[in-house]
Structures are given as C-alpha cells and as structure tokens.
C-alpha cells in the first residue's frame, strides 16, 4: 500500500506551487548555471560545473519527492472533524505529570510539522498518543527516557 500524506488544502497548494516553481524557473536557472560552467573549459577540473551538476541533482530529487507527495496526498477536512476529540488540525493544551500546563500544540500531517514551533506530526510519538483523546484523558507518550504521562486540558479548532 502506498504511503498517504495527510495535510491541509493550504499546505497541498503550497507544495504544488513549489513544484511548479522548481519545474519552470529554478530548472531554467540551473540549466543556465551548467551552460555557463561548461564555458570555463575542461570539465574534469571544473568545480563550477561539478557544483552546477550537484545542484541539478538536488533539484531533480526535490521534484520527484514533491510529485510523490502530491500524488498520494489526502486532504484533511477539518470542518467535519469532531470538536471534542483530538484529530489532525486541532490545537491541544496538555499538562505534564506535575499539573503544569504546556504551550498549545497543533496536530498536523507529517509534511507540515514544525516541532520547534509547537506544530506536531500525527505520526510522532506525541501526536500518536494524543490522537483520539478527549479533554480530561491521560495519554502516555513513549519517549527515549521512558514513558511520560500528559493530561489533555483543552481541545480547540
């Protein structure tokens, strides 16, 4: 079974725009870099040419990655999601074992995650533990240092 990439419609549109940019504008820029580098002479000792070819490889790799993601994207419709259960797209406030409330976390698909800014992937251990929980529920997160228990304080849409 192919991997599904869950994300919001806005994120899918952002990735589509990036793909279009890479296939048009950026592709032309890299081709021009290669053309200029070829003009510098012997390709066996031409670091500019090597760098341009490396850049082309990175470009093609990112294009293939984006095409794969967009081919298997699943748009999460947050408007139909229940309001009392943790699902993708909601904001969750949890408390640690000492009862201290932590900053809110937003649960998203793996392509949108940014843990440093409180945007957590539904595939992460923390995200998996929270999915399906209701306010007042305790969840256990398996961490490298052992199990950590959190209590769900608030769920927002």
OpenMM code with the backbone's topology and positions (N, CA, C; nanometers):
from openmm import Vec3, app, unit

residues = "UNK UNK UNK UNK UNK UNK UNK UNK UNK UNK UNK UNK UNK UNK UNK UNK UNK UNK UNK UNK UNK UNK UNK UNK UNK UNK UNK UNK UNK UNK UNK UNK UNK UNK UNK UNK UNK UNK UNK UNK UNK UNK UNK UNK UNK UNK UNK UNK UNK UNK UNK UNK UNK UNK UNK UNK UNK UNK UNK UNK UNK UNK UNK UNK UNK UNK UNK UNK UNK UNK UNK UNK UNK UNK UNK UNK UNK UNK UNK UNK UNK UNK UNK UNK UNK UNK UNK UNK UNK UNK UNK UNK UNK UNK UNK UNK UNK UNK UNK UNK UNK UNK UNK UNK UNK UNK UNK UNK UNK UNK UNK UNK UNK UNK UNK UNK UNK UNK UNK UNK UNK UNK UNK UNK UNK UNK UNK UNK UNK UNK UNK UNK UNK UNK UNK UNK UNK UNK UNK UNK UNK UNK UNK UNK UNK UNK UNK UNK UNK UNK UNK UNK UNK UNK UNK UNK UNK".split()
positions = [
    Vec3(0.0840, -0.1179, 0.0000),
    Vec3(0.0000, 0.0000, 0.0000),
    Vec3(0.0889, 0.1248, 0.0000),
    Vec3(0.0524, 0.2208, -0.0820),
    Vec3(0.1273, 0.3461, -0.0913),
    Vec3(0.1075, 0.4290, 0.0349),
    Vec3(0.2093, 0.5021, 0.0720),
    Vec3(0.2005, 0.5905, 0.1876),
    Vec3(0.1105, 0.7075, 0.1531),
    Vec3(0.0224, 0.7418, 0.2465),
    Vec3(-0.0621, 0.8590, 0.2305),
    Vec3(0.0012, 0.9756, 0.3046),
    Vec3(-0.0097, 1.0919, 0.2473),
    Vec3(0.0436, 1.2135, 0.3083),
    Vec3(-0.0746, 1.3015, 0.3461),
    Vec3(-0.1081, 1.3050, 0.4744),
    Vec3(-0.2212, 1.3844, 0.5219),
    Vec3(-0.1762, 1.5277, 0.5430),
    Vec3(-0.2564, 1.6216, 0.4914),
    Vec3(-0.2244, 1.7631, 0.5087),
    Vec3(-0.3460, 1.8480, 0.4776),
    Vec3(-0.3341, 1.9747, 0.5126),
    Vec3(-0.4416, 2.0699, 0.4837),
    Vec3(-0.4384, 2.1061, 0.3350),
    Vec3(-0.5494, 2.1593, 0.2882),
    Vec3(-0.5569, 2.2021, 0.1483),
    Vec3(-0.4560, 2.3138, 0.1212),
    Vec3(-0.4346, 2.4005, 0.2203),
    Vec3(-0.3396, 2.5115, 0.2039),
    Vec3(-0.1970, 2.4589, 0.1858),
    Vec3(-0.1586, 2.3580, 0.2625),
    Vec3(-0.0240, 2.3013, 0.2507),
    Vec3(-0.0078, 2.2305, 0.1159),
    Vec3(-0.1104, 2.1597, 0.0707),
    Vec3(-0.1040, 2.0923, -0.0586),
    Vec3(-0.0860, 2.1943, -0.1707),
    Vec3(-0.1551, 2.3068, -0.1605),
    Vec3(-0.1426, 2.4129, -0.2606),
    Vec3(-0.0022, 2.4731, -0.2566),
    Vec3(0.0524, 2.4901, -0.1367),
    Vec3(0.1887, 2.5430, -0.1217),
    Vec3(0.2911, 2.4499, -0.1875),
    Vec3(0.2746, 2.3191, -0.1682),
    Vec3(0.3665, 2.2233, -0.2291),
    Vec3(0.3515, 2.2223, -0.3812),
    Vec3(0.2287, 2.2375, -0.4305),
    Vec3(0.2059, 2.2431, -0.5753),
    Vec3(0.2733, 2.3651, -0.6355),
    Vec3(0.2662, 2.4787, -0.5655),
    Vec3(0.3321, 2.5997, -0.6140),
    Vec3(0.4842, 2.5826, -0.6145),
    Vec3(0.5377, 2.5177, -0.5107),
    Vec3(0.6818, 2.4925, -0.5067),
    Vec3(0.7225, 2.4038, -0.6241),
    Vec3(0.6440, 2.2999, -0.6515),
    Vec3(0.6733, 2.2101, -0.7631),
    Vec3(0.6731, 2.2864, -0.8953),
    Vec3(0.5731, 2.3705, -0.9155),
    Vec3(0.5662, 2.4498, -1.0389),
    Vec3(0.6880, 2.5410, -1.0528),
    Vec3(0.7300, 2.6051, -0.9429),
    Vec3(0.8479, 2.6912, -0.9449),
    Vec3(0.9727, 2.6112, -0.9808),
    Vec3(0.9901, 2.4950, -0.9178),
    Vec3(1.1091, 2.4139, -0.9434),
    Vec3(1.1145, 2.3649, -1.0876),
    Vec3(0.9998, 2.3289, -1.1429),
    Vec3(0.9965, 2.2757, -1.2798),
    Vec3(1.0162, 2.3838, -1.3849),
    Vec3(0.9879, 2.5061, -1.3512),
    Vec3(0.9992, 2.6134, -1.4505),
    Vec3(1.1193, 2.7031, -1.4198),
    Vec3(1.1005, 2.7975, -1.3337),
    Vec3(1.2018, 2.8990, -1.3044),
    Vec3(1.3335, 2.8393, -1.2560),
    Vec3(1.3277, 2.7570, -1.1520),
    Vec3(1.4518, 2.7036, -1.0936),
    Vec3(1.5237, 2.6102, -1.1907),
    Vec3(1.4492, 2.5315, -1.2641),
    Vec3(1.5084, 2.4406, -1.3629),
    Vec3(1.5855, 2.5196, -1.4689),
    Vec3(1.5274, 2.6302, -1.5126),
    Vec3(1.5951, 2.7152, -1.6119),
    Vec3(1.7221, 2.7772, -1.5536),
    Vec3(1.7167, 2.8175, -1.4267),
    Vec3(1.8341, 2.8770, -1.3613),
    Vec3(1.9489, 2.7765, -1.3524),
    Vec3(1.9172, 2.6538, -1.3153),
    Vec3(2.0203, 2.5505, -1.3030),
    Vec3(2.0775, 2.5159, -1.4400),
    Vec3(1.9925, 2.5076, -1.5407),
    Vec3(2.0409, 2.4802, -1.6765),
    Vec3(2.1368, 2.5906, -1.7222),
    Vec3(2.1066, 2.7143, -1.6881),
    Vec3(2.1936, 2.8259, -1.7243),
    Vec3(2.3269, 2.8169, -1.6495),
    Vec3(2.3228, 2.7758, -1.5216),
    Vec3(2.4467, 2.7577, -1.4443),
    Vec3(2.5364, 2.6531, -1.5106),
    Vec3(2.4774, 2.5452, -1.5550),
    Vec3(2.5541, 2.4383, -1.6206),
    Vec3(2.6132, 2.4905, -1.7513),
    Vec3(2.5340, 2.5638, -1.8267),
    Vec3(2.5802, 2.6186, -1.9543),
    Vec3(2.6988, 2.7125, -1.9332),
    Vec3(2.6894, 2.8003, -1.8337),
    Vec3(2.7978, 2.8943, -1.8041),
    Vec3(2.9221, 2.8187, -1.7585),
    Vec3(2.9027, 2.7193, -1.6727),
    Vec3(3.0155, 2.6430, -1.6195),
    Vec3(3.0871, 2.5651, -1.7295),
    Vec3(3.0141, 2.5174, -1.8270),
    Vec3(3.0764, 2.4452, -1.9396),
    Vec3(3.1726, 2.5357, -2.0163),
    Vec3(3.1406, 2.6636, -2.0181),
    Vec3(3.2233, 2.7594, -2.0903),
    Vec3(3.3580, 2.7855, -2.0242),
    Vec3(3.3765, 2.7356, -1.9018),
    Vec3(3.5021, 2.7577, -1.8305),
    Vec3(3.6115, 2.6608, -1.8710),
    Vec3(3.5800, 2.5679, -1.9578),
    Vec3(3.6856, 2.4794, -2.0092),
    Vec3(3.6726, 2.3368, -1.9612),
    Vec3(3.7871, 2.2724, -1.9425),
    Vec3(3.7998, 2.1307, -1.9083),
    Vec3(3.7039, 2.0909, -1.7954),
    Vec3(3.6098, 2.0024, -1.8267),
    Vec3(3.5090, 1.9618, -1.7283),
    Vec3(3.5657, 1.8754, -1.6172),
    Vec3(3.6789, 1.8080, -1.6402),
    Vec3(3.7354, 1.7198, -1.5386),
    Vec3(3.7924, 1.7967, -1.4197),
    Vec3(3.8261, 1.9232, -1.4387),
    Vec3(3.8815, 2.0045, -1.3307),
    Vec3(3.7978, 2.1308, -1.3090),
    Vec3(3.6720, 2.1233, -1.3397),
    Vec3(3.5849, 2.2402, -1.3353),
    Vec3(3.4907, 2.2291, -1.2150),
    Vec3(3.5247, 2.2963, -1.1052),
    Vec3(3.4432, 2.2872, -0.9836),
    Vec3(3.3074, 2.3554, -1.0008),
    Vec3(3.3007, 2.4595, -1.0818),
    Vec3(3.1721, 2.5253, -1.1062),
    Vec3(3.0756, 2.4300, -1.1761),
    Vec3(3.1273, 2.3526, -1.2706),
    Vec3(3.0443, 2.2550, -1.3414),
    Vec3(2.9965, 2.1464, -1.2447),
    Vec3(3.0894, 2.0964, -1.1612),
    Vec3(3.0518, 1.9937, -1.0632),
    Vec3(2.9425, 2.0447, -0.9691),
    Vec3(2.9581, 2.1677, -0.9239),
    Vec3(2.8594, 2.2264, -0.8326),
    Vec3(2.7242, 2.2424, -0.9024),
    Vec3(2.7253, 2.2868, -1.0257),
    Vec3(2.6009, 2.3037, -1.1010),
    Vec3(2.5315, 2.1690, -1.1226),
    Vec3(2.6088, 2.0653, -1.1510),
    Vec3(2.5503, 1.9315, -1.1687),
    Vec3(2.4938, 1.8789, -1.0364),
    Vec3(2.5638, 1.9071, -0.9251),
    Vec3(2.5118, 1.8681, -0.7938),
    Vec3(2.3797, 1.9388, -0.7652),
    Vec3(2.3739, 2.0661, -0.7983),
    Vec3(2.2516, 2.1439, -0.7791),
    Vec3(2.1385, 2.0871, -0.8642),
    Vec3(2.1704, 2.0448, -0.9854),
    Vec3(2.0710, 1.9840, -1.0722),
    Vec3(2.0188, 1.8531, -1.0110),
    Vec3(2.1090, 1.7746, -0.9527),
    Vec3(2.0680, 1.6503, -0.8873),
    Vec3(1.9744, 1.6757, -0.7700),
    Vec3(2.0061, 1.7768, -0.6896),
    Vec3(1.9191, 1.8131, -0.5769),
    Vec3(1.7824, 1.8587, -0.6267),
    Vec3(1.7836, 1.9366, -0.7340),
    Vec3(1.6592, 1.9867, -0.7921),
    Vec3(1.5710, 1.8711, -0.8378),
    Vec3(1.6278, 1.7778, -0.9137),
    Vec3(1.5503, 1.6638, -0.9630),
    Vec3(1.4999, 1.5767, -0.8478),
    Vec3(1.5797, 1.5639, -0.7437),
    Vec3(1.5398, 1.4859, -0.6272),
    Vec3(1.4197, 1.5497, -0.5578),
    Vec3(1.4236, 1.6815, -0.5388),
    Vec3(1.3124, 1.7515, -0.4733),
    Vec3(1.1878, 1.7465, -0.5604),
    Vec3(1.2022, 1.7594, -0.6906),
    Vec3(1.0869, 1.7500, -0.7810),
    Vec3(1.0221, 1.6124, -0.7681),
    Vec3(1.1038, 1.5062, -0.7678),
    Vec3(1.0499, 1.3700, -0.7543),
    Vec3(0.9799, 1.3525, -0.6202),
    Vec3(1.0387, 1.4088, -0.5142),
    Vec3(0.9780, 1.3988, -0.3807),
    Vec3(0.8418, 1.4687, -0.3776),
    Vec3(0.8343, 1.5891, -0.4322),
    Vec3(0.7082, 1.6632, -0.4337),
    Vec3(0.6025, 1.5922, -0.5184),
    Vec3(0.6433, 1.5364, -0.6330),
    Vec3(0.5480, 1.4639, -0.7166),
    Vec3(0.4921, 1.3425, -0.6427),
    Vec3(0.5781, 1.2726, -0.5692),
    Vec3(0.5348, 1.1564, -0.4905),
    Vec3(0.4345, 1.1994, -0.3835),
    Vec3(0.4655, 1.3049, -0.3122),
    Vec3(0.3767, 1.3536, -0.2062),
    Vec3(0.2421, 1.3946, -0.2649),
    Vec3(0.2445, 1.4747, -0.3697),
    Vec3(0.1197, 1.5259, -0.4272),
    Vec3(0.0369, 1.4167, -0.4943),
    Vec3(0.1018, 1.3118, -0.5389),
    Vec3(0.0292, 1.2005, -0.5999),
    Vec3(-0.0492, 1.1205, -0.4943),
    Vec3(0.0009, 1.1208, -0.3698),
    Vec3(-0.0618, 1.0408, -0.2641),
    Vec3(-0.1143, 1.1274, -0.1498),
    Vec3(-0.1445, 1.2537, -0.1782),
    Vec3(-0.1923, 1.3444, -0.0749),
    Vec3(-0.3367, 1.3110, -0.0371),
    Vec3(-0.3653, 1.3247, 0.0916),
    Vec3(-0.5011, 1.3111, 0.1435),
    Vec3(-0.5310, 1.4424, 0.2154),
    Vec3(-0.6256, 1.5177, 0.1631),
    Vec3(-0.6614, 1.6461, 0.2227),
    Vec3(-0.7490, 1.6199, 0.3448),
    Vec3(-0.7085, 1.6762, 0.4579),
    Vec3(-0.7833, 1.6602, 0.5822),
    Vec3(-0.8874, 1.7709, 0.5884),
    Vec3(-1.0135, 1.7299, 0.5955),
    Vec3(-1.1243, 1.8250, 0.6039),
    Vec3(-1.1544, 1.8496, 0.7517),
    Vec3(-1.1038, 1.9598, 0.8018),
    Vec3(-1.1182, 1.9906, 0.9437),
    Vec3(-1.2604, 2.0333, 0.9804),
    Vec3(-1.3401, 2.0726, 0.8835),
    Vec3(-1.4748, 2.1215, 0.9135),
    Vec3(-1.5676, 2.0093, 0.9617),
    Vec3(-1.5407, 1.8852, 0.9229),
    Vec3(-1.6251, 1.7730, 0.9637),
    Vec3(-1.5713, 1.6996, 1.0864),
    Vec3(-1.4573, 1.7425, 1.1378),
    Vec3(-1.3943, 1.6731, 1.2497),
    Vec3(-1.4703, 1.7002, 1.3793),
    Vec3(-1.4779, 1.6011, 1.4665),
    Vec3(-1.5446, 1.6227, 1.5951),
    Vec3(-1.4684, 1.7262, 1.6786),
    Vec3(-1.5393, 1.8041, 1.7563),
    Vec3(-1.4763, 1.9111, 1.8330),
    Vec3(-1.4286, 1.8660, 1.9706),
    Vec3(-1.4694, 1.7484, 2.0145),
    Vec3(-1.4326, 1.7037, 2.1486),
    Vec3(-1.3241, 1.5966, 2.1489),
    Vec3(-1.2659, 1.5673, 2.0337),
    Vec3(-1.1639, 1.4629, 2.0216),
    Vec3(-1.0429, 1.5217, 1.9481),
    Vec3(-0.9231, 1.4817, 1.9901),
    Vec3(-0.8009, 1.5284, 1.9237),
    Vec3(-0.7914, 1.4624, 1.7862),
    Vec3(-0.7869, 1.5462, 1.6817),
    Vec3(-0.7716, 1.4998, 1.5444),
    Vec3(-0.6707, 1.5911, 1.4755),
    Vec3(-0.6352, 1.5562, 1.3535),
    Vec3(-0.5461, 1.6425, 1.2760),
    Vec3(-0.6146, 1.7769, 1.2546),
    Vec3(-0.5393, 1.8828, 1.2765),
    Vec3(-0.5900, 2.0181, 1.2560),
    Vec3(-0.6290, 2.0899, 1.3835),
    Vec3(-0.6375, 2.0191, 1.4952),
    Vec3(-0.6792, 2.0862, 1.6182),
    Vec3(-0.5585, 2.1337, 1.6989),
    Vec3(-0.5859, 2.2241, 1.7918),
    Vec3(-0.4851, 2.2710, 1.8871),
    Vec3(-0.5170, 2.2047, 2.0207),
    Vec3(-0.4125, 2.1591, 2.0880),
    Vec3(-0.4301, 2.0851, 2.2125),
    Vec3(-0.3436, 2.1475, 2.3209),
    Vec3(-0.4035, 2.1660, 2.4369),
    Vec3(-0.3279, 2.2095, 2.5540),
    Vec3(-0.3228, 2.0902, 2.6485),
    Vec3(-0.2014, 2.0543, 2.6896),
    Vec3(-0.1822, 1.9417, 2.7803),
    Vec3(-0.1082, 1.9881, 2.9053),
    Vec3(-0.1208, 1.9074, 3.0104),
    Vec3(-0.0470, 1.9329, 3.1342),
    Vec3(0.0451, 1.8152, 3.1584),
    Vec3(0.1612, 1.8438, 3.2153),
    Vec3(0.2549, 1.7357, 3.2472),
    Vec3(0.2110, 1.6672, 3.3766),
    Vec3(0.2885, 1.5706, 3.4223),
    Vec3(0.2530, 1.4923, 3.5408),
    Vec3(0.2409, 1.5800, 3.6655),
    Vec3(0.3128, 1.6912, 3.6702),
    Vec3(0.3071, 1.7821, 3.7846),
    Vec3(0.1864, 1.8759, 3.7763),
    Vec3(0.1097, 1.8678, 3.6674),
    Vec3(-0.0084, 1.9521, 3.6505),
    Vec3(0.0191, 2.0854, 3.5843),
    Vec3(0.1421, 2.1071, 3.5408),
    Vec3(0.1788, 2.2330, 3.4744),
    Vec3(0.1330, 2.2305, 3.3287),
    Vec3(0.0524, 2.3301, 3.2911),
    Vec3(0.0041, 2.3384, 3.1526),
    Vec3(0.1189, 2.3780, 3.0609),
    Vec3(0.1286, 2.3111, 2.9469),
    Vec3(0.2309, 2.3393, 2.8464),
    Vec3(0.1704, 2.4291, 2.7388),
    Vec3(0.2553, 2.4954, 2.6597),
    Vec3(0.2008, 2.5760, 2.5485),
    Vec3(0.1188, 2.4873, 2.4545),
    Vec3(0.0222, 2.5455, 2.3836),
    Vec3(-0.0617, 2.4642, 2.2951),
    Vec3(0.0181, 2.4033, 2.1789),
    Vec3(-0.0250, 2.2855, 2.1394),
    Vec3(0.0333, 2.2158, 2.0246),
    Vec3(-0.0728, 2.2038, 1.9178),
    Vec3(-0.0309, 2.2137, 1.7931),
    Vec3(-0.1210, 2.1921, 1.6794),
    Vec3(-0.0836, 2.0576, 1.6185),
    Vec3(-0.1819, 1.9720, 1.5955),
    Vec3(-0.1591, 1.8403, 1.5379),
    Vec3(-0.1815, 1.8502, 1.3868),
    Vec3(-0.0796, 1.8088, 1.3093),
    Vec3(-0.0851, 1.8201, 1.1631),
    Vec3(-0.0322, 1.6926, 1.0989),
    Vec3(-0.0400, 1.6849, 0.9662),
    Vec3(0.0206, 1.5757, 0.8915),
    Vec3(0.1724, 1.5896, 0.8922),
    Vec3(0.2415, 1.4830, 0.8566),
    Vec3(0.3876, 1.4800, 0.8671),
    Vec3(0.4575, 1.5859, 0.7817),
    Vec3(0.3987, 1.6270, 0.6712),
    Vec3(0.4633, 1.7249, 0.5833),
    Vec3(0.4553, 1.8673, 0.6373),
    Vec3(0.3703, 1.8902, 0.7360),
    Vec3(0.3516, 2.0246, 0.7891),
    Vec3(0.4182, 2.0449, 0.9245),
    Vec3(0.4737, 1.9430, 0.9836),
    Vec3(0.5221, 1.9528, 1.1216),
    Vec3(0.6388, 2.0493, 1.1360),
    Vec3(0.6430, 2.1133, 1.2505),
    Vec3(0.7498, 2.2056, 1.2886),
    Vec3(0.7557, 2.2038, 1.4414),
    Vec3(0.8168, 2.1006, 1.4991),
    Vec3(0.8148, 2.0828, 1.6444),
    Vec3(0.8684, 2.2020, 1.7238),
    Vec3(0.9616, 2.2752, 1.6687),
    Vec3(1.0178, 2.3901, 1.7399),
    Vec3(0.9145, 2.5019, 1.7578),
    Vec3(0.8073, 2.4975, 1.6810),
    Vec3(0.7023, 2.5992, 1.6897),
    Vec3(0.5693, 2.5396, 1.7366),
    Vec3(0.5732, 2.4230, 1.7999),
    Vec3(0.4523, 2.3630, 1.8559),
    Vec3(0.3606, 2.3002, 1.7536),
    Vec3(0.4129, 2.2691, 1.6360),
    Vec3(0.3326, 2.2054, 1.5306),
    Vec3(0.3821, 2.0615, 1.5207),
    Vec3(0.3002, 1.9687, 1.5688),
    Vec3(0.3418, 1.8308, 1.5899),
    Vec3(0.2776, 1.7376, 1.4860),
    Vec3(0.3564, 1.6474, 1.4328),
    Vec3(0.3086, 1.5496, 1.3359),
    Vec3(0.2221, 1.4444, 1.4033),
    Vec3(0.1187, 1.4035, 1.3339),
    Vec3(0.0328, 1.2955, 1.3841),
    Vec3(0.1063, 1.1625, 1.3831),
    Vec3(0.2214, 1.1544, 1.3177),
    Vec3(0.2994, 1.0314, 1.3143),
    Vec3(0.4053, 1.0263, 1.4240),
    Vec3(0.4280, 1.1383, 1.4934),
    Vec3(0.5266, 1.1414, 1.6020),
    Vec3(0.4702, 1.0665, 1.7228),
    Vec3(0.5549, 1.0201, 1.8139),
    Vec3(0.5037, 0.9519, 1.9335),
    Vec3(0.4041, 1.0374, 2.0117),
    Vec3(0.4326, 1.1669, 2.0256),
    Vec3(0.3429, 1.2577, 2.0969),
    Vec3(0.2104, 1.2716, 2.0226),
    Vec3(0.2180, 1.2909, 1.8916),
    Vec3(0.0971, 1.3041, 1.8109),
    Vec3(0.0129, 1.1778, 1.8125),
    Vec3(0.0777, 1.0623, 1.7994),
    Vec3(0.0051, 0.9345, 1.8032),
    Vec3(-0.0672, 0.9160, 1.9359),
    Vec3(-0.0001, 0.9518, 2.0452),
    Vec3(-0.0603, 0.9359, 2.1777),
    Vec3(-0.1818, 1.0264, 2.1951),
    Vec3(-0.1756, 1.1472, 2.1373),
    Vec3(-0.2849, 1.2432, 2.1537),
    Vec3(-0.4061, 1.2145, 2.0653),
    Vec3(-0.3843, 1.1579, 1.9474),
    Vec3(-0.4963, 1.1345, 1.8542),
    Vec3(-0.6041, 1.0495, 1.9197),
    Vec3(-0.7273, 1.0986, 1.9124),
    Vec3(-0.8412, 1.0256, 1.9679),
    Vec3(-0.8699, 1.0559, 2.1138),
    Vec3(-0.7813, 1.1286, 2.1801),
    Vec3(-0.8027, 1.1617, 2.3212),
    Vec3(-0.9074, 1.2718, 2.3347),
    Vec3(-0.9724, 1.2749, 2.4508),
    Vec3(-1.0712, 1.3786, 2.4823),
    Vec3(-1.0207, 1.4612, 2.5995),
    Vec3(-1.0858, 1.5754, 2.6222),
    Vec3(-1.0474, 1.6586, 2.7357),
    Vec3(-1.0604, 1.5785, 2.8636),
    Vec3(-0.9576, 1.5878, 2.9481),
    Vec3(-0.9564, 1.5135, 3.0738),
    Vec3(-0.8856, 1.3799, 3.0655),
    Vec3(-0.8647, 1.3283, 2.9443),
    Vec3(-0.7961, 1.1998, 2.9270),
    Vec3(-0.6477, 1.2140, 2.9579),
    Vec3(-0.5911, 1.1063, 3.0089),
    Vec3(-0.4464, 1.0982, 3.0271),
    Vec3(-0.3909, 1.0143, 2.9130),
    Vec3(-0.2798, 1.0586, 2.8570),
    Vec3(-0.2139, 0.9849, 2.7492),
    Vec3(-0.0701, 0.9573, 2.7889),
    Vec3(-0.0196, 0.8451, 2.7432),
    Vec3(0.1179, 0.8075, 2.7731),
    Vec3(0.1996, 0.8137, 2.6451),
    Vec3(0.3086, 0.8880, 2.6517),
    Vec3(0.3976, 0.9032, 2.5367),
    Vec3(0.5242, 0.8237, 2.5656),
    Vec3(0.5588, 0.7348, 2.4725),
    Vec3(0.6819, 0.6574, 2.4866),
    Vec3(0.7976, 0.7419, 2.4340),
    Vec3(0.8849, 0.7824, 2.5244),
    Vec3(0.9999, 0.8664, 2.4904),
    Vec3(1.1271, 0.7874, 2.5148),
    Vec3(1.2391, 0.8350, 2.4610),
    Vec3(1.3662, 0.7642, 2.4814),
    Vec3(1.4011, 0.7434, 2.6290),
    Vec3(1.3603, 0.8352, 2.7148),
    Vec3(1.3908, 0.8228, 2.8576),
    Vec3(1.2820, 0.7495, 2.9352),
    Vec3(1.1840, 0.6959, 2.8661),
    Vec3(1.0759, 0.6233, 2.9320),
    Vec3(0.9410, 0.6853, 2.9018),
    Vec3(0.8390, 0.6347, 2.9682),
    Vec3(0.7029, 0.6811, 2.9448),
    Vec3(0.6767, 0.8132, 3.0168),
    Vec3(0.6071, 0.9030, 2.9478),
    Vec3(0.5696, 1.0324, 3.0042),
    Vec3(0.4179, 1.0435, 2.9934),
    Vec3(0.3550, 1.0829, 3.1032),
    Vec3(0.2092, 1.0934, 3.1060),
    Vec3(0.1691, 1.2404, 3.0980),
    Vec3(0.0741, 1.2699, 3.0093),
    Vec3(0.0178, 1.4038, 2.9945),
    Vec3(-0.1326, 1.3939, 3.0103),
    Vec3(-0.1934, 1.5028, 3.0533),
    Vec3(-0.3386, 1.5114, 3.0632),
    Vec3(-0.3867, 1.6166, 2.9643),
    Vec3(-0.4870, 1.5807, 2.8857),
    Vec3(-0.5430, 1.6743, 2.7872),
    Vec3(-0.6328, 1.7726, 2.8617),
    Vec3(-0.5973, 1.9014, 2.8546),
    Vec3(-0.6737, 2.0046, 2.9233),
    Vec3(-0.7781, 2.0684, 2.8326),
    Vec3(-0.7413, 2.0954, 2.7079),
    Vec3(-0.8289, 2.1704, 2.6189),
    Vec3(-0.8036, 2.1314, 2.4740),
    Vec3(-0.9114, 2.1222, 2.3973),
    Vec3(-0.9035, 2.0940, 2.2537),
    Vec3(-0.9734, 2.2097, 2.1822),
    Vec3(-0.9024, 2.2706, 2.0867),
    Vec3(-0.9578, 2.3834, 2.0108),
    Vec3(-0.9535, 2.3533, 1.8628),
    Vec3(-1.0459, 2.4110, 1.7883),
    Vec3(-1.0471, 2.4014, 1.6424),
    Vec3(-0.9980, 2.5298, 1.5856),
] * unit.nanometer
topology = app.Topology()
chain = topology.addChain("A")
for resn in residues:
    res = topology.addResidue(resn, chain)
    for name in ("N", "CA", "C"):
        topology.addAtom(name, app.Element.getBySymbol(name[0]), res)
